[in-house]
Amino acid sequence: MTAANSLGTAFEVLATDPFQLDLAIAVLRRLSLVERRTEECLLSFHPLLQVVLSAQMSEQERAVWGERVAAATNIPMCLLS
């Protein structure tokens, strides 16, 4: 499974275009919602962001995103950008 497939079609451009991924991460970093640790190939999301997004999702959406996150955790961030 490719990075684009594991994250869903809405995020396909981010997984296939490093420039768009960097722009998206830059916006989230300015808002202190994510931290990019390039030396470790990690991208961590603020816990409050996780809670807010999860609260806005249905059970089905949470299940789908849980599967996507599990698949994406096998793809180091440094390979996406």
PyMOL Python script that loads the backbone (N, CA, C, O; Angstrom):
from pymol import cmd

cmd.read_pdbstr("""\
ATOM      1  N   MET A   1       0.855  -1.182   0.000  1.00  0.00           N
ATOM      2  CA  MET A   1       0.000   0.000   0.000  1.00  0.00           C
ATOM      3  C   MET A   1       0.897   1.239   0.000  1.00  0.00           C
ATOM      4  O   MET A   1       1.849   1.325   0.775  1.00  0.00           O
ATOM      5  N   THR A   2       0.588   2.183  -0.863  1.00  0.00           N
ATOM      6  CA  THR A   2       1.379   3.401  -0.942  1.00  0.00           C
ATOM      7  C   THR A   2       0.920   4.395   0.105  1.00  0.00           C
ATOM      8  O   THR A   2      -0.148   4.236   0.697  1.00  0.00           O
ATOM      9  N   ALA A   3       1.730   5.425   0.333  1.00  0.00           N
ATOM     10  CA  ALA A   3       1.359   6.476   1.282  1.00  0.00           C
ATOM     11  C   ALA A   3       0.056   7.128   0.876  1.00  0.00           C
ATOM     12  O   ALA A   3      -0.798   7.381   1.726  1.00  0.00           O
ATOM     13  N   ALA A   4      -0.115   7.404  -0.407  1.00  0.00           N
ATOM     14  CA  ALA A   4      -1.337   8.047  -0.887  1.00  0.00           C
ATOM     15  C   ALA A   4      -2.555   7.177  -0.609  1.00  0.00           C
ATOM     16  O   ALA A   4      -3.591   7.689  -0.184  1.00  0.00           O
ATOM     17  N   ASN A   5      -2.451   5.877  -0.839  1.00  0.00           N
ATOM     18  CA  ASN A   5      -3.578   4.985  -0.583  1.00  0.00           C
ATOM     19  C   ASN A   5      -3.916   4.889   0.892  1.00  0.00           C
ATOM     20  O   ASN A   5      -5.093   4.847   1.252  1.00  0.00           O
ATOM     21  N   SER A   6      -2.924   4.855   1.742  1.00  0.00           N
ATOM     22  CA  SER A   6      -3.195   4.679   3.166  1.00  0.00           C
ATOM     23  C   SER A   6      -3.837   5.902   3.790  1.00  0.00           C
ATOM     24  O   SER A   6      -4.561   5.778   4.778  1.00  0.00           O
ATOM     25  N   LEU A   7      -3.588   7.086   3.232  1.00  0.00           N
ATOM     26  CA  LEU A   7      -4.145   8.304   3.810  1.00  0.00           C
ATOM     27  C   LEU A   7      -5.480   8.707   3.189  1.00  0.00           C
ATOM     28  O   LEU A   7      -6.141   9.610   3.701  1.00  0.00           O
ATOM     29  N   GLY A   8      -5.884   8.077   2.125  1.00  0.00           N
ATOM     30  CA  GLY A   8      -7.149   8.401   1.483  1.00  0.00           C
ATOM     31  C   GLY A   8      -6.975   9.414   0.373  1.00  0.00           C
ATOM     32  O   GLY A   8      -5.945  10.080   0.274  1.00  0.00           O
ATOM     33  N   THR A   9      -7.993   9.521  -0.459  1.00  0.00           N
ATOM     34  CA  THR A   9      -7.895  10.376  -1.638  1.00  0.00           C
ATOM     35  C   THR A   9      -7.771  11.852  -1.293  1.00  0.00           C
ATOM     36  O   THR A   9      -7.159  12.606  -2.049  1.00  0.00           O
ATOM     37  N   ALA A  10      -8.332  12.277  -0.179  1.00  0.00           N
ATOM     38  CA  ALA A  10      -8.260  13.695   0.191  1.00  0.00           C
ATOM     39  C   ALA A  10      -6.823  14.145   0.421  1.00  0.00           C
ATOM     40  O   ALA A  10      -6.508  15.321   0.244  1.00  0.00           O
ATOM     41  N   PHE A  11      -5.960  13.232   0.809  1.00  0.00           N
ATOM     42  CA  PHE A  11      -4.580  13.578   1.109  1.00  0.00           C
ATOM     43  C   PHE A  11      -3.591  13.048   0.077  1.00  0.00           C
ATOM     44  O   PHE A  11      -2.378  13.096   0.280  1.00  0.00           O
ATOM     45  N   GLU A  12      -4.119  12.547  -1.020  1.00  0.00           N
ATOM     46  CA  GLU A  12      -3.251  11.978  -2.054  1.00  0.00           C
ATOM     47  C   GLU A  12      -2.218  12.978  -2.550  1.00  0.00           C
ATOM     48  O   GLU A  12      -1.056  12.623  -2.745  1.00  0.00           O
ATOM     49  N   VAL A  13      -2.628  14.222  -2.755  1.00  0.00           N
ATOM     50  CA  VAL A  13      -1.687  15.232  -3.256  1.00  0.00           C
ATOM     51  C   VAL A  13      -0.545  15.458  -2.264  1.00  0.00           C
ATOM     52  O   VAL A  13       0.586  15.719  -2.673  1.00  0.00           O
ATOM     53  N   LEU A  14      -0.831  15.360  -0.971  1.00  0.00           N
ATOM     54  CA  LEU A  14       0.218  15.565   0.035  1.00  0.00           C
ATOM     55  C   LEU A  14       1.221  14.419   0.021  1.00  0.00           C
ATOM     56  O   LEU A  14       2.406  14.620   0.287  1.00  0.00           O
ATOM     57  N   ALA A  15       0.750  13.236  -0.286  1.00  0.00           N
ATOM     58  CA  ALA A  15       1.637  12.079  -0.311  1.00  0.00           C
ATOM     59  C   ALA A  15       2.432  11.983  -1.607  1.00  0.00           C
ATOM     60  O   ALA A  15       3.449  11.294  -1.670  1.00  0.00           O
ATOM     61  N   THR A  16       1.960  12.681  -2.644  1.00  0.00           N
ATOM     62  CA  THR A  16       2.630  12.569  -3.935  1.00  0.00           C
ATOM     63  C   THR A  16       3.383  13.829  -4.338  1.00  0.00           C
ATOM     64  O   THR A  16       4.175  13.802  -5.280  1.00  0.00           O
ATOM     65  N   ASP A  17       3.145  14.931  -3.636  1.00  0.00           N
ATOM     66  CA  ASP A  17       3.793  16.201  -3.975  1.00  0.00           C
ATOM     67  C   ASP A  17       4.508  16.755  -2.742  1.00  0.00           C
ATOM     68  O   ASP A  17       3.865  17.353  -1.880  1.00  0.00           O
ATOM     69  N   PRO A  18       5.817  16.567  -2.646  1.00  0.00           N
ATOM     70  CA  PRO A  18       6.566  17.019  -1.468  1.00  0.00           C
ATOM     71  C   PRO A  18       6.397  18.508  -1.174  1.00  0.00           C
ATOM     72  O   PRO A  18       6.385  18.901  -0.008  1.00  0.00           O
ATOM     73  N   PHE A  19       6.267  19.331  -2.189  1.00  0.00           N
ATOM     74  CA  PHE A  19       6.095  20.764  -1.979  1.00  0.00           C
ATOM     75  C   PHE A  19       4.774  21.044  -1.265  1.00  0.00           C
ATOM     76  O   PHE A  19       4.740  21.834  -0.322  1.00  0.00           O
ATOM     77  N   GLN A  20       3.690  20.410  -1.702  1.00  0.00           N
ATOM     78  CA  GLN A  20       2.386  20.598  -1.060  1.00  0.00           C
ATOM     79  C   GLN A  20       2.393  20.066   0.375  1.00  0.00           C
ATOM     80  O   GLN A  20       1.778  20.659   1.262  1.00  0.00           O
ATOM     81  N   LEU A  21       3.084  18.957   0.599  1.00  0.00           N
ATOM     82  CA  LEU A  21       3.197  18.411   1.948  1.00  0.00           C
ATOM     83  C   LEU A  21       3.929  19.397   2.855  1.00  0.00           C
ATOM     84  O   LEU A  21       3.491  19.652   3.977  1.00  0.00           O
ATOM     85  N   ASP A  22       5.034  19.949   2.377  1.00  0.00           N
ATOM     86  CA  ASP A  22       5.785  20.925   3.177  1.00  0.00           C
ATOM     87  C   ASP A  22       4.953  22.158   3.486  1.00  0.00           C
ATOM     88  O   ASP A  22       5.023  22.684   4.596  1.00  0.00           O
ATOM     89  N   LEU A  23       4.162  22.630   2.519  1.00  0.00           N
ATOM     90  CA  LEU A  23       3.294  23.788   2.762  1.00  0.00           C
ATOM     91  C   LEU A  23       2.255  23.486   3.837  1.00  0.00           C
ATOM     92  O   LEU A  23       2.025  24.295   4.736  1.00  0.00           O
ATOM     93  N   ALA A  24       1.635  22.324   3.737  1.00  0.00           N
ATOM     94  CA  ALA A  24       0.623  21.945   4.723  1.00  0.00           C
ATOM     95  C   ALA A  24       1.223  21.819   6.119  1.00  0.00           C
ATOM     96  O   ALA A  24       0.636  22.288   7.094  1.00  0.00           O
ATOM     97  N   ILE A  25       2.379  21.193   6.216  1.00  0.00           N
ATOM     98  CA  ILE A  25       3.033  21.035   7.513  1.00  0.00           C
ATOM     99  C   ILE A  25       3.457  22.388   8.067  1.00  0.00           C
ATOM    100  O   ILE A  25       3.363  22.616   9.273  1.00  0.00           O
ATOM    101  N   ALA A  26       3.922  23.289   7.206  1.00  0.00           N
ATOM    102  CA  ALA A  26       4.339  24.620   7.651  1.00  0.00           C
ATOM    103  C   ALA A  26       3.177  25.372   8.294  1.00  0.00           C
ATOM    104  O   ALA A  26       3.358  26.034   9.315  1.00  0.00           O
ATOM    105  N   VAL A  27       1.996  25.275   7.706  1.00  0.00           N
ATOM    106  CA  VAL A  27       0.819  25.947   8.280  1.00  0.00           C
ATOM    107  C   VAL A  27       0.502  25.362   9.648  1.00  0.00           C
ATOM    108  O   VAL A  27       0.257  26.108  10.596  1.00  0.00           O
ATOM    109  N   LEU A  28       0.504  24.058   9.762  1.00  0.00           N
ATOM    110  CA  LEU A  28       0.204  23.409  11.040  1.00  0.00           C
ATOM    111  C   LEU A  28       1.279  23.706  12.087  1.00  0.00           C
ATOM    112  O   LEU A  28       0.966  23.841  13.270  1.00  0.00           O
ATOM    113  N   ARG A  29       2.525  23.808  11.670  1.00  0.00           N
ATOM    114  CA  ARG A  29       3.607  24.147  12.613  1.00  0.00           C
ATOM    115  C   ARG A  29       3.471  25.571  13.124  1.00  0.00           C
ATOM    116  O   ARG A  29       3.695  25.833  14.306  1.00  0.00           O
ATOM    117  N   ARG A  30       3.100  26.505  12.229  1.00  0.00           N
ATOM    118  CA  ARG A  30       2.900  27.900  12.660  1.00  0.00           C
ATOM    119  C   ARG A  30       1.829  27.997  13.728  1.00  0.00           C
ATOM    120  O   ARG A  30       1.898  28.856  14.607  1.00  0.00           O
ATOM    121  N   LEU A  31       0.840  27.121  13.655  1.00  0.00           N
ATOM    122  CA  LEU A  31      -0.242  27.100  14.634  1.00  0.00           C
ATOM    123  C   LEU A  31       0.090  26.205  15.832  1.00  0.00           C
ATOM    124  O   LEU A  31      -0.744  26.019  16.718  1.00  0.00           O
ATOM    125  N   SER A  32       1.287  25.660  15.859  1.00  0.00           N
ATOM    126  CA  SER A  32       1.759  24.756  16.923  1.00  0.00           C
ATOM    127  C   SER A  32       0.887  23.505  17.058  1.00  0.00           C
ATOM    128  O   SER A  32       0.716  22.975  18.156  1.00  0.00           O
ATOM    129  N   LEU A  33       0.341  23.044  15.938  1.00  0.00           N
ATOM    130  CA  LEU A  33      -0.504  21.855  15.967  1.00  0.00           C
ATOM    131  C   LEU A  33       0.250  20.582  15.627  1.00  0.00           C
ATOM    132  O   LEU A  33      -0.214  19.483  15.932  1.00  0.00           O
ATOM    133  N   VAL A  34       1.407  20.721  15.001  1.00  0.00           N
ATOM    134  CA  VAL A  34       2.249  19.565  14.721  1.00  0.00           C
ATOM    135  C   VAL A  34       3.706  19.922  14.988  1.00  0.00           C
ATOM    136  O   VAL A  34       4.103  21.087  14.965  1.00  0.00           O
ATOM    137  N   GLU A  35       4.467  18.900  15.235  1.00  0.00           N
ATOM    138  CA  GLU A  35       5.918  19.046  15.397  1.00  0.00           C
ATOM    139  C   GLU A  35       6.575  18.088  14.422  1.00  0.00           C
ATOM    140  O   GLU A  35       6.256  16.899  14.398  1.00  0.00           O
ATOM    141  N   ARG A  36       7.483  18.602  13.625  1.00  0.00           N
ATOM    142  CA  ARG A  36       8.195  17.758  12.659  1.00  0.00           C
ATOM    143  C   ARG A  36       9.594  17.490  13.192  1.00  0.00           C
ATOM    144  O   ARG A  36      10.376  18.413  13.419  1.00  0.00           O
ATOM    145  N   ARG A  37       9.892  16.222  13.385  1.00  0.00           N
ATOM    146  CA  ARG A  37      11.212  15.812  13.852  1.00  0.00           C
ATOM    147  C   ARG A  37      11.882  15.057  12.720  1.00  0.00           C
ATOM    148  O   ARG A  37      11.823  13.831  12.636  1.00  0.00           O
ATOM    149  N   THR A  38      12.525  15.836  11.847  1.00  0.00           N
ATOM    150  CA  THR A  38      13.084  15.252  10.625  1.00  0.00           C
ATOM    151  C   THR A  38      14.181  14.236  10.899  1.00  0.00           C
ATOM    152  O   THR A  38      14.310  13.258  10.163  1.00  0.00           O
ATOM    153  N   GLU A  39      14.968  14.448  11.937  1.00  0.00           N
ATOM    154  CA  GLU A  39      16.060  13.516  12.223  1.00  0.00           C
ATOM    155  C   GLU A  39      15.532  12.140  12.605  1.00  0.00           C
ATOM    156  O   GLU A  39      16.235  11.141  12.456  1.00  0.00           O
ATOM    157  N   GLU A  40      14.293  12.082  13.098  1.00  0.00           N
ATOM    158  CA  GLU A  40      13.682  10.815  13.488  1.00  0.00           C
ATOM    159  C   GLU A  40      12.614  10.353  12.488  1.00  0.00           C
ATOM    160  O   GLU A  40      11.989   9.309  12.676  1.00  0.00           O
ATOM    161  N   CYS A  41      12.413  11.140  11.425  1.00  0.00           N
ATOM    162  CA  CYS A  41      11.361  10.851  10.431  1.00  0.00           C
ATOM    163  C   CYS A  41       9.987  10.775  11.081  1.00  0.00           C
ATOM    164  O   CYS A  41       9.196   9.885  10.766  1.00  0.00           O
ATOM    165  N   LEU A  42       9.699  11.711  11.990  1.00  0.00           N
ATOM    166  CA  LEU A  42       8.427  11.704  12.711  1.00  0.00           C
ATOM    167  C   LEU A  42       7.679  13.012  12.522  1.00  0.00           C
ATOM    168  O   LEU A  42       8.275  14.075  12.348  1.00  0.00           O
ATOM    169  N   LEU A  43       6.376  12.907  12.559  1.00  0.00           N
ATOM    170  CA  LEU A  43       5.485  14.054  12.563  1.00  0.00           C
ATOM    171  C   LEU A  43       4.484  13.776  13.674  1.00  0.00           C
ATOM    172  O   LEU A  43       3.706  12.826  13.582  1.00  0.00           O
ATOM    173  N   SER A  44       4.494  14.593  14.723  1.00  0.00           N
ATOM    174  CA  SER A  44       3.590  14.350  15.838  1.00  0.00           C
ATOM    175  C   SER A  44       2.551  15.458  15.924  1.00  0.00           C
ATOM    176  O   SER A  44       2.859  16.638  15.757  1.00  0.00           O
ATOM    177  N   PHE A  45       1.324  15.055  16.185  1.00  0.00           N
ATOM    178  CA  PHE A  45       0.202  15.971  16.272  1.00  0.00           C
ATOM    179  C   PHE A  45      -0.077  16.321  17.722  1.00  0.00           C
ATOM    180  O   PHE A  45       0.018  15.466  18.602  1.00  0.00           O
ATOM    181  N   HIS A  46      -0.422  17.577  17.970  1.00  0.00           N
ATOM    182  CA  HIS A  46      -0.749  18.032  19.319  1.00  0.00           C
ATOM    183  C   HIS A  46      -1.916  17.194  19.850  1.00  0.00           C
ATOM    184  O   HIS A  46      -2.878  16.957  19.120  1.00  0.00           O
ATOM    185  N   PRO A  47      -1.849  16.747  21.097  1.00  0.00           N
ATOM    186  CA  PRO A  47      -2.931  15.922  21.656  1.00  0.00           C
ATOM    187  C   PRO A  47      -4.303  16.597  21.592  1.00  0.00           C
ATOM    188  O   PRO A  47      -5.307  15.921  21.367  1.00  0.00           O
ATOM    189  N   LEU A  48      -4.360  17.900  21.782  1.00  0.00           N
ATOM    190  CA  LEU A  48      -5.642  18.591  21.716  1.00  0.00           C
ATOM    191  C   LEU A  48      -6.231  18.521  20.308  1.00  0.00           C
ATOM    192  O   LEU A  48      -7.445  18.388  20.151  1.00  0.00           O
ATOM    193  N   LEU A  49      -5.388  18.609  19.295  1.00  0.00           N
ATOM    194  CA  LEU A  49      -5.846  18.480  17.920  1.00  0.00           C
ATOM    195  C   LEU A  49      -6.452  17.096  17.701  1.00  0.00           C
ATOM    196  O   LEU A  49      -7.490  16.965  17.052  1.00  0.00           O
ATOM    197  N   GLN A  50      -5.817  16.086  18.231  1.00  0.00           N
ATOM    198  CA  GLN A  50      -6.332  14.721  18.089  1.00  0.00           C
ATOM    199  C   GLN A  50      -7.705  14.593  18.743  1.00  0.00           C
ATOM    200  O   GLN A  50      -8.602  13.969  18.177  1.00  0.00           O
ATOM    201  N   VAL A  51      -7.878  15.179  19.932  1.00  0.00           N
ATOM    202  CA  VAL A  51      -9.149  15.094  20.656  1.00  0.00           C
ATOM    203  C   VAL A  51     -10.257  15.820  19.901  1.00  0.00           C
ATOM    204  O   VAL A  51     -11.362  15.297  19.752  1.00  0.00           O
ATOM    205  N   VAL A  52      -9.956  17.031  19.425  1.00  0.00           N
ATOM    206  CA  VAL A  52     -10.967  17.820  18.716  1.00  0.00           C
ATOM    207  C   VAL A  52     -11.399  17.120  17.429  1.00  0.00           C
ATOM    208  O   VAL A  52     -12.593  17.020  17.144  1.00  0.00           O
ATOM    209  N   LEU A  53     -10.430  16.638  16.656  1.00  0.00           N
ATOM    210  CA  LEU A  53     -10.774  15.960  15.411  1.00  0.00           C
ATOM    211  C   LEU A  53     -11.572  14.681  15.675  1.00  0.00           C
ATOM    212  O   LEU A  53     -12.538  14.390  14.970  1.00  0.00           O
ATOM    213  N   SER A  54     -11.177  13.943  16.664  1.00  0.00           N
ATOM    214  CA  SER A  54     -11.870  12.703  16.992  1.00  0.00           C
ATOM    215  C   SER A  54     -13.310  12.976  17.439  1.00  0.00           C
ATOM    216  O   SER A  54     -14.222  12.227  17.088  1.00  0.00           O
ATOM    217  N   ALA A  55     -13.509  14.034  18.204  1.00  0.00           N
ATOM    218  CA  ALA A  55     -14.848  14.374  18.700  1.00  0.00           C
ATOM    219  C   ALA A  55     -15.793  14.766  17.565  1.00  0.00           C
ATOM    220  O   ALA A  55     -17.009  14.625  17.693  1.00  0.00           O
ATOM    221  N   GLN A  56     -15.244  15.251  16.468  1.00  0.00           N
ATOM    222  CA  GLN A  56     -16.065  15.671  15.335  1.00  0.00           C
ATOM    223  C   GLN A  56     -16.376  14.533  14.369  1.00  0.00           C
ATOM    224  O   GLN A  56     -17.118  14.728  13.406  1.00  0.00           O
ATOM    225  N   MET A  57     -15.824  13.359  14.612  1.00  0.00           N
ATOM    226  CA  MET A  57     -16.008  12.229  13.698  1.00  0.00           C
ATOM    227  C   MET A  57     -17.055  11.258  14.237  1.00  0.00           C
ATOM    228  O   MET A  57     -17.246  11.119  15.445  1.00  0.00           O
ATOM    229  N   SER A  58     -17.727  10.591  13.297  1.00  0.00           N
ATOM    230  CA  SER A  58     -18.628   9.504  13.676  1.00  0.00           C
ATOM    231  C   SER A  58     -17.778   8.282  14.030  1.00  0.00           C
ATOM    232  O   SER A  58     -16.568   8.265  13.803  1.00  0.00           O
ATOM    233  N   GLU A  59     -18.428   7.270  14.585  1.00  0.00           N
ATOM    234  CA  GLU A  59     -17.714   6.027  14.910  1.00  0.00           C
ATOM    235  C   GLU A  59     -17.091   5.423  13.648  1.00  0.00           C
ATOM    236  O   GLU A  59     -15.964   4.931  13.678  1.00  0.00           O
ATOM    237  N   GLN A  60     -17.830   5.466  12.556  1.00  0.00           N
ATOM    238  CA  GLN A  60     -17.335   4.908  11.301  1.00  0.00           C
ATOM    239  C   GLN A  60     -16.121   5.683  10.803  1.00  0.00           C
ATOM    240  O   GLN A  60     -15.144   5.083  10.356  1.00  0.00           O
ATOM    241  N   GLU A  61     -16.176   7.021  10.877  1.00  0.00           N
ATOM    242  CA  GLU A  61     -15.035   7.837  10.441  1.00  0.00           C
ATOM    243  C   GLU A  61     -13.812   7.573  11.311  1.00  0.00           C
ATOM    244  O   GLU A  61     -12.692   7.496  10.808  1.00  0.00           O
ATOM    245  N   ARG A  62     -14.032   7.432  12.635  1.00  0.00           N
ATOM    246  CA  ARG A  62     -12.903   7.122  13.530  1.00  0.00           C
ATOM    247  C   ARG A  62     -12.273   5.787  13.167  1.00  0.00           C
ATOM    248  O   ARG A  62     -11.050   5.646  13.197  1.00  0.00           O
ATOM    249  N   ALA A  63     -13.101   4.808  12.826  1.00  0.00           N
ATOM    250  CA  ALA A  63     -12.575   3.489  12.453  1.00  0.00           C
ATOM    251  C   ALA A  63     -11.753   3.585  11.168  1.00  0.00           C
ATOM    252  O   ALA A  63     -10.668   3.009  11.078  1.00  0.00           O
ATOM    253  N   VAL A  64     -12.267   4.310  10.179  1.00  0.00           N
ATOM    254  CA  VAL A  64     -11.544   4.468   8.911  1.00  0.00           C
ATOM    255  C   VAL A  64     -10.217   5.166   9.154  1.00  0.00           C
ATOM    256  O   VAL A  64      -9.182   4.717   8.661  1.00  0.00           O
ATOM    257  N   TRP A  65     -10.233   6.267   9.913  1.00  0.00           N
ATOM    258  CA  TRP A  65      -8.991   7.000  10.159  1.00  0.00           C
ATOM    259  C   TRP A  65      -8.033   6.214  11.048  1.00  0.00           C
ATOM    260  O   TRP A  65      -6.816   6.345  10.919  1.00  0.00           O
ATOM    261  N   GLY A  66      -8.574   5.403  11.943  1.00  0.00           N
ATOM    262  CA  GLY A  66      -7.702   4.535  12.733  1.00  0.00           C
ATOM    263  C   GLY A  66      -6.918   3.581  11.850  1.00  0.00           C
ATOM    264  O   GLY A  66      -5.725   3.361  12.060  1.00  0.00           O
ATOM    265  N   GLU A  67      -7.609   3.005  10.843  1.00  0.00           N
ATOM    266  CA  GLU A  67      -6.943   2.113   9.897  1.00  0.00           C
ATOM    267  C   GLU A  67      -5.916   2.875   9.057  1.00  0.00           C
ATOM    268  O   GLU A  67      -4.826   2.369   8.792  1.00  0.00           O
ATOM    269  N   ARG A  68      -6.272   4.097   8.638  1.00  0.00           N
ATOM    270  CA  ARG A  68      -5.350   4.890   7.829  1.00  0.00           C
ATOM    271  C   ARG A  68      -4.106   5.270   8.619  1.00  0.00           C
ATOM    272  O   ARG A  68      -2.991   5.212   8.100  1.00  0.00           O
ATOM    273  N   VAL A  69      -4.297   5.655   9.865  1.00  0.00           N
ATOM    274  CA  VAL A  69      -3.148   6.022  10.698  1.00  0.00           C
ATOM    275  C   VAL A  69      -2.265   4.812  10.929  1.00  0.00           C
ATOM    276  O   VAL A  69      -1.039   4.917  10.872  1.00  0.00           O
ATOM    277  N   ALA A  70      -2.872   3.666  11.187  1.00  0.00           N
ATOM    278  CA  ALA A  70      -2.088   2.448  11.393  1.00  0.00           C
ATOM    279  C   ALA A  70      -1.266   2.125  10.151  1.00  0.00           C
ATOM    280  O   ALA A  70      -0.101   1.742  10.258  1.00  0.00           O
ATOM    281  N   ALA A  71      -1.867   2.279   8.977  1.00  0.00           N
ATOM    282  CA  ALA A  71      -1.124   2.009   7.727  1.00  0.00           C
ATOM    283  C   ALA A  71      -0.035   3.054   7.510  1.00  0.00           C
ATOM    284  O   ALA A  71       1.071   2.727   7.079  1.00  0.00           O
ATOM    285  N   ALA A  72      -0.354   4.318   7.811  1.00  0.00           N
ATOM    286  CA  ALA A  72       0.608   5.398   7.585  1.00  0.00           C
ATOM    287  C   ALA A  72       1.784   5.345   8.549  1.00  0.00           C
ATOM    288  O   ALA A  72       2.853   5.867   8.235  1.00  0.00           O
ATOM    289  N   THR A  73       1.615   4.737   9.698  1.00  0.00           N
ATOM    290  CA  THR A  73       2.720   4.666  10.649  1.00  0.00           C
ATOM    291  C   THR A  73       3.858   3.804  10.128  1.00  0.00           C
ATOM    292  O   THR A  73       4.973   3.854  10.646  1.00  0.00           O
ATOM    293  N   ASN A  74       3.573   3.023   9.114  1.00  0.00           N
ATOM    294  CA  ASN A  74       4.621   2.208   8.498  1.00  0.00           C
ATOM    295  C   ASN A  74       5.384   2.961   7.423  1.00  0.00           C
ATOM    296  O   ASN A  74       6.293   2.406   6.807  1.00  0.00           O
ATOM    297  N   ILE A  75       5.023   4.234   7.187  1.00  0.00           N
ATOM    298  CA  ILE A  75       5.649   5.045   6.153  1.00  0.00           C
ATOM    299  C   ILE A  75       6.376   6.199   6.834  1.00  0.00           C
ATOM    300  O   ILE A  75       5.723   7.155   7.251  1.00  0.00           O
ATOM    301  N   PRO A  76       7.696   6.149   6.964  1.00  0.00           N
ATOM    302  CA  PRO A  76       8.419   7.254   7.605  1.00  0.00           C
ATOM    303  C   PRO A  76       8.153   8.579   6.888  1.00  0.00           C
ATOM    304  O   PRO A  76       8.138   8.627   5.658  1.00  0.00           O
ATOM    305  N   MET A  77       7.945   9.647   7.651  1.00  0.00           N
ATOM    306  CA  MET A  77       7.655  10.961   7.078  1.00  0.00           C
ATOM    307  C   MET A  77       8.754  11.429   6.155  1.00  0.00           C
ATOM    308  O   MET A  77       8.476  12.140   5.190  1.00  0.00           O
ATOM    309  N   CYS A  78       9.982  11.058   6.416  1.00  0.00           N
ATOM    310  CA  CYS A  78      11.085  11.515   5.561  1.00  0.00           C
ATOM    311  C   CYS A  78      10.996  10.905   4.168  1.00  0.00           C
ATOM    312  O   CYS A  78      11.610  11.419   3.233  1.00  0.00           O
ATOM    313  N   LEU A  79      10.248   9.828   4.013  1.00  0.00           N
ATOM    314  CA  LEU A  79      10.064   9.237   2.693  1.00  0.00           C
ATOM    315  C   LEU A  79       8.957   9.937   1.912  1.00  0.00           C
ATOM    316  O   LEU A  79       8.870   9.791   0.693  1.00  0.00           O
ATOM    317  N   LEU A  80       8.101  10.705   2.614  1.00  0.00           N
ATOM    318  CA  LEU A  80       7.030  11.428   1.956  1.00  0.00           C
ATOM    319  C   LEU A  80       7.474  12.780   1.445  1.00  0.00           C
ATOM    320  O   LEU A  80       6.845  13.339   0.547  1.00  0.00           O
ATOM    321  N   SER A  81       8.534  13.308   1.995  1.00  0.00           N
ATOM    322  CA  SER A  81       8.963  14.653   1.569  1.00  0.00           C
ATOM    323  C   SER A  81      10.435  14.650   1.212  1.00  0.00           C
ATOM    324  O   SER A  81      10.980  15.687   0.832  1.00  0.00           O
TER     325      SER A  81
END
""", "prot")
cmd.dss("prot")
cmd.show_as("cartoon", "prot")
cmd.util.cbc("prot")
cmd.orient("prot")
